[in-house]
Amino acid sequence: METVIEQAQGFAPLILAAGKALIVLVIGWMVAGAVSRMVRNRVNKTPEIDKTLGNFAASIVRWVILLMVLVAILGIFGIEATSLVAMMGAATLAIGLALQGTLSDLAAGFMLILFRPYKIGQYVDVGGTAGTVVDLNLFVTELVTPDNVQIIIPNGQAWGSIITNFSAHDTRRVDVVFGIDYGDDADKAKQIILDTANADTRVLKDPEAWAQVTNLGDSSVDITMRVWCNAADFWELKFGLTQAVKEAFDKDGISIPYPHTVEIRRES
């Protein structure tokens, strides 16, 4: 019993330190989350500051507080901050090699927030992956596809890829190609297309709607319509005009031909 008591007394300081460390970790984690949310909410409520910067700043604050919590926990176990710095300095090369991907994502995150190729709420294509940006933090960019699928892209890959931002400008051009029969009046078809487009209130008057014959296909004369609209109306306008022009063609006797196949048989 004396031996057990002596051993227990020897472990007591370590157990006490572990308990303190656990309390510090829990409190620090809660404080980091609360302060991060406060920073995000405060920044996002400021109209002059973009939401992307608010999320990024909140992420930085959270990780800084967690780093301070880590230093405090090491101090509880008797590891001084100066000793920690010395240890990290000696292990810089090994840490850099082990975390080169993470450090690359961190550096890319700062480049993304500095040059702002996309912002939260914009619809983008990053290296062939398209979706709406819902978060940009220190390490990753989060997208949501139109069918509500979450996509996580490391910032290093995002920064090193071709970025197509469909929401960067307030307006977009809608291009739709309509095929008519070779026997139909092309000028009449163009006028029907323009009248249908101008009747839609979502179509901008400047630049004005445009329709011209752009191709003589194997079975149809192709007329391309180009109209401008607000970026938010792009898809609905594209689908709406496609149906509206088709219905107008049917009403005025303009036919949309099917591809024709000619079969030639040789009699022996």
C-alpha positions in Angstrom: 0.0 0.0 0.0 2.9 2.4 0.8 4.3 1.7 -2.7 1.0 2.3 -4.4 0.5 5.5 -2.4 4.0 6.7 -3.3 3.4 6.0 -7.0 0.0 7.7 -6.8 1.6 10.8 -5.2 4.1 10.8 -8.0 1.4 10.8 -10.7 -0.7 13.4 -8.9 1.0 16.4 -10.4 0.7 15.0 -13.9 -3.0 14.2 -13.4 -3.6 17.7 -12.0 -1.8 19.2 -15.0 -3.8 17.1 -17.4 -7.0 18.2 -15.7 -6.0 21.9 -16.0 -4.9 21.4 -19.6 -8.3 19.9 -20.4 -10.1 22.8 -18.8 -8.0 25.3 -20.7 -8.5 23.4 -23.9 -12.3 23.4 -23.5 -12.5 27.0 -22.5 -10.1 28.1 -25.2 -12.0 26.2 -27.9 -15.3 27.8 -26.8 -13.7 31.3 -26.6 -12.1 30.8 -30.1 -15.5 29.9 -31.6 -17.3 32.8 -29.8 -14.8 35.4 -30.8 -14.6 34.0 -34.4 -18.4 34.3 -34.7 -18.4 37.8 -33.2 -15.7 39.0 -35.7 -17.6 37.4 -38.6 -20.9 39.0 -37.6 -19.4 42.4 -36.9 -17.6 42.5 -40.3 -20.5 41.1 -42.2 -22.8 43.7 -40.8 -20.6 46.5 -42.3 -21.8 47.2 -45.8 -18.4 48.6 -46.9 -16.7 45.2 -46.2 -17.3 42.1 -48.3 -18.5 38.9 -46.5 -15.5 37.1 -47.9 -13.2 39.2 -45.8 -15.4 38.7 -42.7 -15.1 34.9 -43.0 -11.4 35.0 -43.7 -10.7 37.3 -40.7 -12.8 35.1 -38.4 -10.8 32.1 -39.5 -7.5 33.9 -38.7 -8.8 35.0 -35.3 -9.9 31.4 -34.4 -6.6 29.8 -35.3 -4.6 32.5 -33.5 -6.6 31.9 -30.3 -6.2 28.2 -30.6 -2.4 28.6 -31.0 -2.3 30.7 -27.9 -4.3 27.9 -26.1 -1.7 25.4 -27.3 1.1 27.5 -25.9 -0.8 27.8 -22.6 -1.3 24.0 -22.4 2.4 23.4 -23.0 3.1 25.9 -20.2 1.0 23.9 -17.8 3.1 20.8 -18.5 6.2 22.9 -17.8 7.3 23.6 -21.4 8.2 27.3 -21.6 7.4 29.4 -24.6 11.0 30.1 -25.3 11.8 26.4 -25.2 8.9 25.8 -27.6 10.2 28.4 -30.0 13.6 26.8 -29.9 12.2 23.3 -30.5 10.2 24.6 -33.4 13.2 26.4 -34.8 15.2 23.2 -34.7 12.4 21.3 -36.4 11.5 23.9 -39.0 12.8 21.9 -41.9 11.0 18.7 -40.9 7.7 20.6 -40.2 8.0 22.4 -43.5 8.4 19.2 -45.4 5.6 17.5 -43.6 3.2 20.3 -43.9 4.2 21.8 -47.2 0.7 21.1 -48.6 -1.0 22.8 -45.7 1.4 25.7 -45.8 0.8 26.0 -49.5 -3.0 26.2 -48.9 -2.4 28.8 -46.2 -0.3 31.0 -48.6 -2.9 30.5 -51.4 -5.6 31.6 -49.0 -3.9 34.9 -48.4 -3.5 35.3 -52.2 -7.1 34.6 -52.8 -8.3 37.1 -50.2 -5.7 39.7 -51.5 -6.6 39.5 -55.2 -10.3 38.4 -54.8 -10.9 36.3 -57.9 -14.2 35.3 -56.3 -16.4 36.3 -53.4 -18.9 34.6 -51.2 -22.2 34.2 -53.0 -20.7 34.2 -56.5 -21.1 31.3 -59.0 -17.7 30.2 -60.2 -15.9 27.4 -61.9 -12.6 26.4 -60.2 -10.5 24.0 -62.3 -13.6 22.4 -63.8 -15.7 22.3 -60.6 -18.6 24.7 -60.6 -20.7 26.0 -57.7 -21.7 28.9 -55.5 -19.0 30.1 -53.1 -20.3 29.7 -49.5 -17.0 30.0 -47.6 -13.4 31.0 -48.0 -11.1 30.4 -45.0 -7.4 30.0 -44.4 -7.1 26.5 -45.9 -10.1 25.7 -48.1 -12.8 27.1 -50.4 -16.3 25.6 -50.0 -18.7 25.5 -53.0 -22.3 24.3 -53.2 -23.6 23.0 -56.6 -27.0 23.9 -57.9 -28.3 20.5 -56.7 -27.0 21.3 -53.2 -23.8 19.2 -53.1 -21.0 20.4 -51.0 -17.5 20.7 -52.6 -14.4 21.4 -50.6 -11.4 22.7 -52.7 -8.0 23.2 -51.0 -6.9 26.8 -51.5 -3.6 25.7 -53.1 -5.5 23.9 -55.9 -8.0 26.8 -56.3 -5.2 29.4 -56.7 -3.3 27.2 -59.1 -6.4 26.5 -61.3 -8.2 28.4 -64.0 -11.0 30.4 -62.3 -14.1 31.3 -64.2 -16.3 33.8 -62.3 -19.8 33.9 -63.8 -21.0 36.5 -61.3 -18.1 39.0 -61.5 -20.1 41.4 -63.6 -23.6 42.7 -63.1 -24.8 41.8 -66.6 -24.4 38.8 -68.9 -25.1 37.9 -72.5 -27.6 35.2 -73.4 -26.8 33.3 -76.6 -29.4 30.9 -78.1 -29.3 29.3 -81.5 -32.5 28.5 -83.4 -32.7 26.3 -86.5 -35.3 26.9 -89.2 -36.1 25.1 -92.4 -34.4 26.2 -95.6 -37.8 26.9 -97.2 -38.7 29.4 -94.4 -38.2 33.2 -94.5 -35.1 33.9 -92.5 -35.9 37.7 -92.2 -39.3 36.8 -90.8 -37.8 34.4 -88.3 -35.2 37.0 -87.2 -38.0 39.5 -86.6 -40.0 37.0 -84.6 -37.0 36.3 -82.4 -36.3 40.0 -81.8 -40.0 40.8 -81.1 -40.1 37.9 -78.6 -36.9 39.0 -76.9 -37.9 42.7 -76.7 -41.2 41.7 -75.2 -39.5 40.1 -72.2 -38.9 42.7 -69.4 -35.7 40.9 -68.3 -34.0 41.7 -71.6 -31.9 44.9 -71.3 -32.5 47.6 -73.9 -28.8 48.5 -74.1 -27.1 46.7 -75.7 -30.1 46.0 -77.9 -31.2 42.5 -78.9 -29.4 41.0 -81.9 -30.3 38.1 -84.3 -28.5 37.0 -87.4 -28.0 33.9 -89.6 -24.8 32.4 -88.3 -24.6 29.0 -90.0 -26.0 27.0 -92.9 -26.3 23.5 -91.4 -27.0 20.2 -93.1 -30.7 20.4 -92.4 -31.3 23.9 -91.0 -30.5 27.6 -91.3 -29.2 28.5 -87.9 -30.1 31.9 -86.4 -28.2 33.1 -83.3 -30.0 35.4 -80.8 -27.9 37.5 -78.4 -29.5 39.5 -75.7 -28.2 41.1 -72.5 -29.7 40.7 -69.0 -28.9 41.0 -65.3 -26.6 38.2 -64.2 -29.2 36.9 -61.7 -31.7 36.4 -64.6 -29.4 34.5 -67.0 -30.7 31.0 -66.7 -34.4 31.7 -66.3 -34.2 34.1 -69.3 -32.3 31.6 -71.4 -34.9 28.9 -70.8 -37.8 31.2 -71.1 -36.8 32.7 -74.4 -36.1 29.3 -75.8 -39.7 28.2 -75.2 -41.2 31.5 -76.1 -39.5 31.7 -79.5 -40.4 28.1 -80.3 -44.1 28.9 -79.5 -43.9 32.0 -81.7 -42.4 30.0 -84.6 -45.3 27.5 -84.3 -47.8 30.3 -84.3 -46.3 32.0 -87.4 -45.6 28.9 -89.4 -41.8 28.8 -89.0 -40.7 25.2 -88.8 -37.8 23.8 -86.8 -36.6 20.8 -89.0 -35.4 17.4 -87.9 -32.1 16.2 -89.2 -32.6 14.4 -92.5 -31.0 11.1 -93.5 -31.0 10.1 -97.2 -30.6 6.4 -97.9 -29.4 5.3 -101.3 -29.8 1.7 -102.4 -28.1 0.2 -105.4 -30.0 -2.5 -107.2 -28.0 -5.4 -108.5 
